[in-house]
């Protein structure tokens, strides 16, 4: 259910679409199917925003500190696996130097992969959470994740009851800060490409409705 953040189509430049939809609604036409089509187009556009890391403007890059924290946490996850634990044990207590070398290679690979993850896709949950709700009157696209809004609009995160924010950075360590400023990385953006697809979908639906109505 979309409840945290949503985006709706702006009417600017879409007056022909609005007029057609109004005409269809006045004739008692069921608009849910076309709004579902529009929702699918919009979700497709948002998905593309994630893939290219921002459209039409690129999102702000992550800081080196953030990439390092991602790498440390990913390495912690690896060393908690059966293979990771075995390599860790052998490198510390075993006589075989290959285990230590293998552990080092895994750490380098894990850090490289973590830092190369696309922006806003460290876990992939935000991208996967994008959905739409359509009815006979409108369509809304968004995410129900609690952190969806801060990534869309940016803002300052502060502790609820004063004190400090504790941010895990891996290796069993945390840093304490008074606040964190998140840059806006607007992923709920619909471009001219999607607008053209929406206009085409509405025209096709209206044409089909007229043809069916004349039979």
C-alpha positions as CSV (number, residue, x, y, z in Angstrom):
1,X,0.0,0.0,0.0
2,X,1.4,3.4,-1.0
3,X,1.3,5.7,2.0
4,X,4.7,7.2,2.6
5,X,5.5,9.1,-0.6
6,X,3.8,9.4,-3.9
7,X,4.0,11.3,-7.1
8,X,1.1,12.3,-9.4
9,X,1.2,13.4,-13.0
10,X,1.4,17.1,-13.5
11,X,-1.2,18.5,-15.9
12,X,1.4,20.9,-17.5
13,X,1.8,19.9,-21.1
14,X,-0.8,17.1,-20.7
15,X,-4.0,19.1,-21.3
16,X,-5.0,16.9,-24.3
17,X,-4.8,13.9,-22.0
18,X,-6.8,15.6,-19.3
19,X,-9.5,16.6,-21.8
20,X,-9.7,13.1,-23.2
21,X,-10.0,11.5,-19.7
22,X,-12.6,14.1,-18.6
23,X,-14.6,13.3,-21.7
24,X,-14.4,9.6,-21.1
25,X,-15.4,10.0,-17.5
26,X,-18.3,12.2,-18.4
27,X,-19.6,9.3,-20.6
28,X,-19.4,6.9,-17.7
29,X,-16.3,5.2,-19.1
30,X,-14.3,2.9,-16.8
31,X,-10.9,4.6,-16.5
32,X,-9.2,2.1,-14.1
33,X,-7.6,0.1,-17.0
34,X,-6.0,3.2,-18.6
35,X,-4.8,4.5,-15.2
36,X,-3.3,1.0,-14.6
37,X,-1.4,1.4,-17.9
38,X,-0.3,4.9,-16.8
39,X,0.9,3.4,-13.5
40,X,2.9,0.8,-15.2
41,X,4.6,3.4,-17.5
42,X,5.4,5.6,-14.5
43,X,6.9,2.6,-12.5
44,X,9.0,1.8,-15.6
45,X,10.3,5.3,-15.7
46,X,11.2,5.3,-12.0
47,X,13.0,2.0,-12.5
48,X,15.0,3.5,-15.3
49,X,15.9,6.4,-12.9
50,X,17.5,3.9,-10.6
51,X,19.3,2.1,-13.4
52,X,21.0,5.3,-14.7
53,X,21.3,6.9,-11.2
54,X,19.1,9.9,-11.9
55,X,17.2,11.4,-14.9
56,X,17.5,14.0,-16.3
57,X,20.0,15.1,-13.7
58,X,22.4,12.7,-12.2
59,X,22.2,12.0,-8.4
60,X,24.9,13.2,-6.1
61,X,27.7,10.7,-5.7
62,X,28.2,8.8,-2.4
63,X,31.1,10.0,-0.1
64,X,34.2,7.8,0.3
65,X,33.3,7.3,3.9
66,X,29.9,5.8,2.9
67,X,31.5,3.4,0.5
68,X,34.0,2.4,3.1
69,X,31.2,1.7,5.6
70,X,29.3,-0.3,3.0
71,X,32.5,-2.4,2.4
72,X,33.1,-3.0,6.1
73,X,29.5,-4.1,6.7
74,X,29.6,-6.4,3.7
75,X,32.8,-7.9,5.0
76,X,31.2,-8.4,8.4
77,X,28.4,-10.3,6.7
78,X,30.9,-12.5,4.8
79,X,32.9,-13.4,7.9
80,X,29.7,-14.5,9.6
81,X,29.1,-17.2,6.9
82,X,30.5,-20.7,7.2
83,X,33.2,-20.1,4.5
84,X,34.1,-16.7,6.0
85,X,34.4,-18.2,9.5
86,X,36.6,-21.0,8.2
87,X,38.9,-18.7,6.3
88,X,39.1,-16.4,9.3
89,X,40.0,-19.2,11.6
90,X,42.6,-20.7,9.3
91,X,44.2,-17.3,8.7
92,X,44.5,-16.7,12.5
93,X,45.4,-20.2,13.8
94,X,46.2,-22.3,10.8
95,X,49.6,-22.9,9.3
96,X,48.4,-22.7,5.7
97,X,49.2,-19.2,4.3
98,X,46.8,-19.8,1.4
99,X,43.8,-19.2,3.8
100,X,45.2,-15.8,4.8
101,X,45.8,-14.9,1.1
102,X,42.3,-16.1,0.2
103,X,40.8,-14.0,3.0
104,X,42.6,-10.9,1.7
105,X,41.4,-11.5,-1.8
106,X,37.8,-11.9,-0.6
107,X,38.0,-8.7,1.5
108,X,39.3,-6.7,-1.5
109,X,36.5,-8.2,-3.8
110,X,33.8,-7.5,-1.2
111,X,35.0,-3.9,-0.7
112,X,35.1,-3.3,-4.5
113,X,31.6,-4.8,-5.0
114,X,30.1,-2.8,-2.2
115,X,31.6,0.5,-3.4
116,X,30.5,-0.1,-7.0
117,X,26.8,-0.7,-6.1
118,X,24.6,1.8,-7.8
119,X,23.4,4.7,-5.7
120,X,20.3,4.0,-3.6
121,X,20.7,0.3,-4.4
122,X,22.9,-1.1,-1.7
123,X,20.1,-3.5,-0.6
124,X,17.8,-3.0,-3.6
125,X,14.8,-2.7,-1.3
126,X,13.9,0.9,-2.3
127,X,13.9,0.1,-6.0
128,X,11.9,-3.1,-5.5
129,X,9.3,-1.3,-3.3
130,X,8.1,1.1,-6.0
131,X,4.5,0.4,-6.9
132,X,1.4,2.1,-8.0
133,X,-2.3,2.3,-7.0
134,X,-4.9,3.0,-9.6
135,X,-8.6,3.6,-9.4
136,X,-11.2,5.1,-11.7
137,X,-10.1,8.6,-10.9
138,X,-6.3,8.7,-10.6
139,X,-3.1,6.8,-10.2
140,X,-0.3,7.3,-7.7
141,X,3.2,5.9,-7.7
142,X,5.4,5.6,-4.7
143,X,7.0,3.5,-1.9
144,X,5.8,2.5,1.5
145,X,9.3,2.3,3.0
146,X,9.9,4.7,5.9
147,X,13.1,6.1,4.4
148,X,11.6,6.7,0.9
149,X,10.8,10.3,1.6
150,X,14.3,11.4,2.8
151,X,16.0,10.0,-0.3
152,X,13.5,11.7,-2.6
153,X,13.6,15.2,-1.0
154,X,16.8,15.1,1.2
155,X,16.9,16.5,4.7
156,X,18.6,16.4,8.0
157,X,18.2,13.3,10.3
158,X,18.5,14.0,14.0
159,X,18.0,11.7,17.0
160,X,14.5,11.7,18.4
161,X,15.4,12.4,22.0
162,X,18.5,14.4,21.7
163,X,21.9,12.9,22.1
164,X,23.7,11.3,19.2
165,X,23.0,9.1,16.2
166,X,24.9,5.9,16.3
167,X,25.9,4.7,12.8
168,X,27.4,1.2,12.3
169,X,30.4,1.3,10.1
170,X,31.5,-2.4,10.3
171,X,34.1,-4.2,12.3
172,X,31.9,-3.9,15.3
173,X,32.4,-0.1,15.3
174,X,29.9,2.8,15.3
175,X,30.4,6.5,15.0
176,X,28.3,9.0,16.9
177,X,27.1,12.2,15.2
178,X,24.7,15.0,16.1
179,X,22.9,14.8,12.8
180,X,23.2,13.5,9.2
181,X,22.4,15.5,6.1
182,X,21.0,13.4,3.3
183,X,21.2,14.9,-0.2
184,X,18.0,14.8,-2.4
185,X,18.2,12.1,-5.0
186,X,14.8,12.4,-6.7
187,X,13.9,9.0,-8.1
188,X,10.2,9.7,-8.5
189,X,10.7,11.7,-11.7
190,X,8.7,11.3,-14.9
191,X,10.4,12.5,-18.0
192,X,9.1,13.6,-21.5
193,X,9.7,10.0,-22.5
194,X,7.1,8.7,-20.1
195,X,4.8,11.6,-20.9
196,X,4.7,10.7,-24.5
197,X,4.0,7.0,-23.6
198,X,1.2,8.2,-21.4
199,X,-0.4,10.3,-24.1
200,X,-0.2,7.4,-26.5
201,X,-1.7,5.0,-24.0
202,X,-4.7,7.3,-23.4
203,X,-5.2,7.9,-27.1
204,X,-5.2,4.2,-27.8
205,X,-7.6,3.5,-24.9
206,X,-9.9,6.2,-26.0
207,X,-9.8,5.0,-29.6
208,X,-10.6,1.4,-28.5
209,X,-13.4,2.7,-26.3
210,X,-15.0,4.5,-29.3
211,X,-14.6,1.5,-31.5
212,X,-16.2,-0.8,-28.9
213,X,-19.0,1.7,-28.3
214,X,-19.9,1.9,-31.9
215,X,-20.4,-1.9,-32.3
